[in-house]
Amino acid sequence: MGGLAVCGGAFFLPLFLLSALSPAQPAPDQDGVTDPTFAALAFDEWFATPEQSRIRWTANVSDPVLSHHQRLFCNAEIRIDGVDLAKRRGKGEIVMMIQITDDKGHVWQGHDSFSLEPVQESIKASDIQFLQPFFALPGDYTLSLAIFDTVSSEHNVARRKLHVPGLRPDPLPGAWTGMPAIEFIRPAQAPAAFFMPGIASRLQLPVNTKQHVSVDLLVNLTPSERFSGSNRMQNRNLGVLLPIVKLLTHVDWLNSTLNVALIDLFRLKDVYEQNDVKDFDWDEAQSSLAETKPGIIDVKSLESRKHAANFFVKEVNRRVAAEGPARVLIILSSSVVFEPGVELHPAESVSHSNLKIFYLRYQPLFRPVTRGSGGGDLGPVRSTFGPQNDQLEPLLKGLNPRRFDFTTPEQFRKALATMLTEIATL
């Protein structure tokens, strides 16, 4: 169901999936989701007569925030003291259970577990942190959290209140209509962790144009060239762009067709293309992404990097020149700065009354960093993460695109609402 990390001192291991006892992910349900484990362990009775065990723990829920999936995101957290776990090591499991109840009495349940058999004595220097992320609609909820020792039958329980406020004002009113109030998010490895294929519910985003419109979504997956060999920066980039790709493929293009292309500028490669998208084929797209091997730049790519800008312009020109009475080109990318020596030739100018071009440009936040204790008197240093010069924009000057800059999900929500409204006028 959720993920587990080991925390202690300076250590924080990545989340990993625990699925020994977890049921299969249920389909989204507006009226709730039940887990048979709760009835088998008499979960409700624990709260009627809450006998606390000697396991030291804490249970909390984070404040809701808007995610790049344009959903309100929360995290339920259970943290268990490593000293207590060290005393129990070698036998049984710890089961972690989360139940969320809305103000109408609908219930969503899920659990996970980890085995105490492989636990080492050294665990006492760390805490175990279990995180269960979930999406929630605006409303009031009660979270009932518990842990259970399968050998001693000891259990801890806690209740927490959660208020999820709506967005005011909301640029996309009605977008969450008909969605489940709660959807648990299962952990996954990148890039699936960013796309979240297990979340199948869709926002209500109809676009009813006056005539048939061909919509092309061109997505540059690569950050600036200096970061193209960094897994961290690649994941940072994909963590924003892939949710937006999913969102745009879920738009109800009522009288239009959507074509999607994912490109890699610095390998001069069309990573994945799908035309007339009804359901985006994530499995195929993910396989193609795996072949690009982010974080590894081969010699051939380094030799051909001077053509990266021309490759981008070629991909843009090909879609601008396509035939059709009404066309839209949506370019999605973070800011890109090329290394010296890259040829920069702008796209050809066009004049077409039924052609709209949008440039959705992600601008990462600026984050200052400070040197550690060994940094001498050099003081604070400025991180390279942050708004940068963008050399893609001059390449598009002759096309006069409608540009939207965004850093936060809130900013993108406004941009998305404006863009879809303008497309609907065609």
C-alpha positions as CSV (number, residue, x, y, z in Angstrom):
1,M,0.0,0.0,0.0
2,G,2.4,2.6,1.1
3,G,6.2,3.0,1.4
4,L,8.7,2.6,4.2
5,A,11.9,4.6,5.0
6,V,14.5,4.2,7.7
7,C,15.3,7.4,9.5
8,G,18.0,8.1,12.0
9,G,20.7,10.7,12.3
10,A,21.8,11.7,8.8
11,F,20.3,8.6,7.2
12,F,17.2,8.6,5.1
13,L,16.8,5.6,2.7
14,P,14.5,5.9,-0.3
15,L,11.0,4.6,0.0
16,F,10.4,1.1,-1.1
17,L,7.2,-0.9,-1.6
18,L,6.0,-3.4,1.0
19,S,3.5,-5.7,-0.4
20,A,3.6,-8.9,1.6
21,L,0.1,-8.6,2.9
22,S,-1.2,-5.8,0.8
23,P,-4.4,-6.4,-1.3
24,A,-4.4,-5.5,-5.0
25,Q,-5.1,-1.8,-5.6
26,P,-8.9,-1.4,-5.8
27,A,-10.6,0.6,-8.5
28,P,-11.5,4.1,-7.6
29,D,-14.8,4.2,-5.7
30,Q,-16.8,7.3,-4.6
31,D,-18.4,5.3,-1.8
32,G,-15.2,4.0,-0.3
33,V,-12.9,1.0,-0.4
34,T,-12.8,-1.7,2.3
35,D,-9.9,-4.0,3.1
36,P,-10.8,-7.4,4.6
37,T,-7.8,-7.3,6.9
38,F,-9.5,-4.7,9.0
39,A,-12.5,-7.0,9.8
40,A,-10.1,-9.9,10.4
41,L,-8.1,-8.0,13.0
42,A,-11.2,-6.4,14.6
43,F,-9.9,-2.9,13.8
44,D,-13.0,-1.1,15.0
45,E,-12.9,-2.8,18.4
46,W,-9.4,-1.4,19.0
47,F,-10.8,2.1,19.0
48,A,-13.8,1.2,21.2
49,T,-11.3,0.0,23.9
50,P,-8.0,1.5,22.9
51,E,-5.3,-0.4,24.8
52,Q,-2.0,1.1,23.9
53,S,1.0,-1.2,23.7
54,R,4.5,-0.3,24.7
55,I,5.6,0.3,21.1
56,R,6.7,3.9,20.9
57,W,5.3,5.6,17.8
58,T,3.9,8.7,16.3
59,A,1.0,9.1,13.7
60,N,0.4,12.3,11.7
61,V,-1.0,13.6,8.5
62,S,0.4,16.4,6.4
63,D,-1.4,19.5,5.3
64,P,-2.9,19.2,1.8
65,V,-1.1,20.7,-1.1
66,L,-1.9,21.0,-4.8
67,S,0.2,18.6,-6.9
68,H,1.2,18.8,-10.5
69,H,-1.5,16.2,-11.2
70,Q,-3.9,19.1,-10.2
71,R,-5.1,17.0,-7.3
72,L,-4.9,17.8,-3.6
73,F,-2.1,15.7,-2.1
74,C,-1.6,14.5,1.5
75,N,0.7,12.1,3.3
76,A,-0.3,9.9,6.3
77,E,2.8,9.1,8.4
78,I,3.5,6.4,10.9
79,R,6.9,6.5,12.6
80,I,8.0,3.6,14.9
81,D,10.9,3.8,17.3
82,G,13.8,1.6,16.3
83,V,14.7,0.6,19.8
84,D,11.3,-1.1,20.3
85,L,11.6,-2.8,16.9
86,A,15.0,-4.2,17.9
87,K,13.5,-5.9,20.9
88,R,10.9,-7.6,18.6
89,R,13.2,-8.6,15.8
90,G,13.4,-12.1,14.5
91,K,9.7,-13.0,14.7
92,G,6.5,-11.9,13.0
93,E,5.5,-8.7,11.3
94,I,4.4,-5.2,12.1
95,V,1.1,-4.4,10.2
96,M,0.3,-0.7,9.6
97,M,-3.3,0.2,8.9
98,I,-4.9,3.4,7.7
99,Q,-8.6,4.2,7.5
100,I,-10.0,7.4,6.2
101,T,-13.6,8.4,6.8
102,D,-15.4,11.3,5.2
103,D,-18.2,13.4,6.7
104,K,-20.8,11.2,4.9
105,G,-19.5,8.0,6.6
106,H,-17.7,6.6,3.5
107,V,-14.6,4.7,4.4
108,W,-11.4,4.0,2.6
109,Q,-9.1,1.4,4.1
110,G,-5.6,0.1,3.3
111,H,-2.7,-1.7,5.0
112,D,0.9,-2.8,4.6
113,S,3.4,-4.7,6.6
114,F,7.1,-5.4,7.1
115,S,8.7,-8.5,8.4
116,L,10.7,-8.4,11.7
117,E,12.7,-11.6,10.8
118,P,15.5,-9.9,8.8
119,V,15.7,-6.9,11.2
120,Q,19.2,-6.4,12.6
121,E,20.2,-5.1,16.1
122,S,21.4,-1.9,14.4
123,I,17.8,-0.9,13.7
124,K,17.7,0.6,17.2
125,A,19.7,3.6,15.9
126,S,17.0,4.5,13.4
127,D,13.3,5.0,13.2
128,I,11.0,3.3,10.7
129,Q,8.8,5.7,8.8
130,F,5.8,4.5,6.9
131,L,4.3,7.0,4.4
132,Q,1.0,6.6,2.7
133,P,0.3,9.3,0.1
134,F,-3.2,9.9,-1.1
135,F,-5.3,12.4,-3.1
136,A,-8.3,14.0,-1.4
137,L,-11.2,16.2,-2.5
138,P,-12.1,19.2,-0.4
139,G,-13.9,18.2,2.8
140,D,-13.5,17.0,6.4
141,Y,-12.0,13.6,7.2
142,T,-11.1,11.4,10.1
143,L,-7.9,9.3,9.8
144,S,-7.8,6.2,12.0
145,L,-4.2,4.8,12.1
146,A,-2.9,1.7,13.8
147,I,0.0,-0.7,14.1
148,F,-0.2,-4.3,15.1
149,D,2.4,-6.9,16.2
150,T,1.4,-10.3,14.7
151,V,3.3,-12.2,17.4
152,S,2.3,-10.4,20.6
153,S,-1.1,-9.0,19.2
154,E,-0.2,-5.7,20.7
155,H,-1.6,-2.7,18.9
156,N,-1.4,1.1,18.9
157,V,-4.2,3.3,17.6
158,A,-4.6,7.1,16.9
159,R,-7.1,9.4,15.3
160,R,-6.3,12.5,13.4
161,K,-8.6,15.1,11.9
162,L,-8.0,16.4,8.4
163,H,-9.6,19.5,6.7
164,V,-9.0,19.8,3.0
165,P,-9.9,23.3,1.8
166,G,-11.0,24.0,-1.7
167,L,-9.2,26.3,-4.1
168,R,-10.5,29.9,-4.0
169,P,-10.7,31.1,-6.6
170,D,-10.5,27.9,-8.7
171,P,-9.6,28.5,-12.3
172,L,-11.0,25.1,-13.2
173,P,-14.3,24.8,-11.2
174,G,-15.9,21.5,-11.6
175,A,-12.7,19.7,-12.6
176,W,-13.0,17.3,-9.7
177,T,-16.7,16.5,-10.3
178,G,-17.4,12.8,-10.0
179,M,-14.0,11.8,-8.6
180,P,-13.5,9.6,-5.5
181,A,-13.0,11.7,-2.4
182,I,-9.9,9.6,-1.5
183,E,-7.5,7.7,-3.7
184,F,-4.5,5.9,-2.2
185,I,-1.2,6.2,-4.2
186,R,1.0,3.2,-4.5
187,P,4.8,3.7,-4.5
188,A,6.6,3.1,-7.7
189,Q,10.0,3.6,-9.2
190,A,10.7,6.6,-11.5
191,P,9.4,7.4,-14.0
192,A,6.1,5.6,-13.1
193,A,6.2,7.4,-9.7
194,F,5.7,10.7,-11.6
195,F,3.1,9.5,-14.1
196,M,1.1,7.5,-11.5
197,P,-0.5,5.0,-13.9
198,G,-2.4,3.4,-10.9
199,I,-4.5,6.5,-10.6
200,A,-7.1,6.0,-13.3
201,S,-9.6,8.7,-12.4
202,R,-9.8,11.7,-14.7
203,L,-10.4,15.4,-14.2
204,Q,-13.4,16.8,-15.9
205,L,-11.8,19.1,-18.6
206,P,-14.0,19.2,-21.7
207,V,-12.9,21.3,-24.7
208,N,-15.7,21.8,-27.2
209,T,-14.3,23.6,-30.3
210,K,-16.5,25.0,-33.0
211,Q,-14.7,22.8,-35.6
212,H,-12.5,19.8,-35.7
213,V,-9.1,20.8,-34.4
214,S,-5.8,18.8,-34.6
215,V,-3.9,19.3,-31.3
216,D,-0.2,18.4,-31.2
217,L,1.5,18.1,-27.8
218,L,5.3,18.3,-28.2
219,V,7.2,17.6,-25.0
220,N,10.9,18.1,-24.4
221,L,11.8,15.8,-21.6
222,T,15.4,17.0,-21.2
223,P,16.5,19.9,-18.9
224,S,19.4,22.2,-19.9
225,E,22.3,20.4,-21.4
226,R,24.6,20.9,-18.4
227,F,22.1,18.8,-16.4
228,S,21.3,16.2,-19.1
229,G,23.7,13.7,-17.5
230,S,22.2,14.1,-14.0
231,N,19.6,11.5,-12.8
232,R,18.6,14.0,-10.1
233,M,17.8,16.8,-12.5
234,Q,16.2,14.5,-15.0
235,N,13.9,13.2,-12.3
236,R,13.1,16.7,-11.1
237,N,12.2,17.6,-14.7
238,L,10.1,14.5,-15.3
239,G,8.4,14.9,-11.9
240,V,6.7,18.0,-13.3
241,L,6.3,17.3,-17.0
242,L,5.0,13.7,-16.9
243,P,2.0,14.6,-14.6
244,I,1.1,17.4,-17.1
245,V,1.4,15.0,-20.0
246,K,-1.0,12.7,-18.2
247,L,-3.4,15.6,-17.5
248,L,-3.4,16.8,-21.1
249,T,-4.1,13.3,-22.4
250,H,-7.0,13.1,-20.1
251,V,-8.6,16.3,-21.4
252,D,-11.9,15.5,-23.2
253,W,-11.0,16.8,-26.7
254,L,-14.6,16.5,-27.8
255,N,-14.3,17.7,-31.4
256,S,-10.6,17.3,-31.7
257,T,-7.8,14.8,-32.1
258,L,-4.7,14.8,-29.9
259,N,-1.2,13.7,-31.0
260,V,1.6,13.3,-28.4
261,A,5.3,13.3,-29.0
262,L,8.0,13.0,-26.3
263,I,11.5,14.1,-27.5
264,D,15.0,14.1,-26.2
265,L,16.9,17.1,-27.5
266,F,20.4,16.0,-26.6
267,R,20.1,12.6,-28.1
268,L,18.3,14.0,-31.1
269,K,15.6,11.4,-30.6
270,D,11.8,11.0,-30.8
271,V,11.4,9.0,-27.6
272,Y,7.7,8.2,-28.1
273,E,4.9,9.2,-30.4
274,Q,1.2,8.4,-30.3
275,N,-1.4,9.8,-32.7
276,D,-5.1,10.3,-32.2
277,V,-4.8,9.6,-28.5
278,K,-7.9,8.2,-26.7
279,D,-6.0,6.4,-23.9
280,F,-2.3,7.2,-23.6
281,D,-0.2,4.1,-23.8
282,W,1.9,4.5,-20.7
283,D,3.5,1.1,-20.9
284,E,4.9,1.7,-24.3
285,A,6.0,5.3,-23.4
286,Q,7.7,4.0,-20.2
287,S,9.6,1.3,-22.2
288,S,10.8,4.0,-24.6
289,L,11.8,6.2,-21.7
290,A,13.9,3.4,-20.2
291,E,15.8,3.1,-23.5
292,T,17.0,6.7,-23.2
293,K,18.9,5.9,-20.0
294,P,18.7,9.3,-18.3
295,G,21.9,10.2,-16.5
296,I,24.1,8.5,-19.2
297,I,25.2,10.5,-22.2
298,D,26.9,8.4,-24.9
299,V,29.8,9.6,-27.1
300,K,27.6,9.8,-30.1
301,S,25.2,12.1,-28.3
302,L,28.1,14.3,-27.2
303,E,29.4,14.6,-30.7
304,S,26.0,15.5,-32.2
305,R,24.9,18.0,-29.4
306,K,25.6,21.0,-31.7
307,H,22.5,19.9,-33.6
308,A,20.2,19.9,-30.6
309,A,18.5,23.2,-31.3
310,N,18.1,22.4,-34.9
311,F,16.5,19.1,-34.0
312,F,13.9,21.0,-31.8
313,V,13.2,23.5,-34.6
314,K,12.7,20.6,-37.1
315,E,10.2,19.0,-34.8
316,V,8.3,22.2,-34.4
317,N,8.4,23.1,-38.1
318,R,7.1,19.6,-39.0
319,R,4.0,20.1,-36.9
320,V,3.4,23.8,-37.9
321,A,3.5,22.8,-41.6
322,A,1.0,20.0,-41.2
323,E,-2.2,20.3,-43.2
324,G,-5.5,21.0,-41.6
325,P,-8.0,23.8,-41.3
326,A,-7.5,24.3,-37.5
327,R,-4.5,23.3,-35.6
328,V,-3.0,23.8,-32.1
329,L,0.6,23.1,-31.1
330,I,1.4,22.9,-27.4
331,I,5.1,22.9,-26.6
332,L,5.9,21.7,-23.0
333,S,9.4,22.1,-21.7
334,S,11.5,23.4,-18.9
335,S,13.9,26.2,-19.7
336,V,16.8,25.0,-21.8
337,V,20.3,26.5,-22.0
338,F,22.5,25.0,-24.6
339,E,26.3,24.6,-24.3
340,P,28.6,26.8,-26.4
341,G,28.8,25.7,-30.0
342,V,25.2,24.7,-30.5
343,E,23.7,26.0,-33.8
344,L,20.8,28.3,-33.1
345,H,18.5,28.8,-36.1
346,P,14.9,30.0,-35.3
347,A,11.8,28.3,-36.6
348,E,10.3,29.5,-39.8
349,S,7.8,32.4,-39.4
350,V,4.2,31.4,-40.3
351,S,0.9,33.3,-40.5
352,H,-2.2,31.2,-40.1
353,S,-5.4,32.4,-38.6
354,N,-6.4,29.0,-37.5
355,L,-3.1,28.0,-35.9
356,K,-2.5,28.6,-32.2
357,I,0.8,27.8,-30.6
358,F,1.3,27.6,-26.9
359,Y,4.6,27.4,-25.0
360,L,4.2,26.0,-21.5
361,R,7.5,26.7,-19.8
362,Y,8.4,25.2,-16.5
363,Q,10.7,27.4,-14.4
364,P,12.2,25.5,-11.4
365,L,12.3,27.3,-8.0
366,F,15.5,29.1,-7.0
367,R,17.0,27.3,-4.0
368,P,20.0,28.7,-2.2
369,V,22.3,26.2,-0.6
370,T,25.0,26.6,2.1
371,R,28.3,24.9,2.3
372,G,28.9,22.4,5.1
373,S,31.3,22.8,8.0
374,G,34.3,22.2,5.8
375,G,33.4,25.1,3.5
376,G,35.8,27.5,5.2
377,D,34.9,31.2,4.9
378,L,33.4,30.8,1.4
379,G,29.9,31.3,2.9
380,P,26.7,30.6,1.1
381,V,26.8,29.4,-2.5
382,R,24.1,29.8,-5.0
383,S,22.5,26.7,-6.3
384,T,22.2,26.1,-10.1
385,F,18.5,25.1,-9.5
386,G,16.3,27.9,-10.4
387,P,14.9,30.1,-13.1
388,Q,17.4,30.2,-15.9
389,N,17.9,31.8,-19.3
390,D,15.9,30.0,-21.9
391,Q,17.3,29.5,-25.4
392,L,14.2,27.7,-26.7
393,E,12.1,30.9,-26.6
394,P,14.2,32.8,-29.3
395,L,13.9,29.7,-31.6
396,L,10.1,30.2,-31.5
397,K,10.0,34.0,-31.9
398,G,8.8,33.9,-35.6
399,L,5.9,31.7,-34.5
400,N,4.7,34.2,-31.9
401,P,3.6,31.6,-29.4
402,R,1.4,32.3,-26.4
403,R,3.8,31.6,-23.5
404,F,2.9,30.6,-20.0
405,D,5.6,30.4,-17.4
406,F,4.9,28.4,-14.3
407,T,6.7,27.1,-11.3
408,T,4.0,26.0,-8.9
409,P,0.9,23.7,-9.6
410,E,-1.3,26.7,-8.8
411,Q,0.4,28.8,-11.6
412,F,0.0,25.9,-14.0
413,R,-3.7,25.5,-13.1
414,K,-4.3,29.1,-14.2
415,A,-2.3,28.7,-17.4
416,L,-4.2,25.5,-18.2
417,A,-7.6,27.1,-17.7
418,T,-6.6,30.0,-20.0
419,M,-5.2,27.8,-22.7
420,L,-8.1,25.4,-22.8
421,T,-10.5,28.4,-23.0
422,E,-8.6,29.9,-25.9
423,I,-8.5,26.5,-27.8
424,A,-12.2,26.2,-27.4
425,T,-12.7,29.4,-29.5
426,L,-11.3,27.7,-32.7
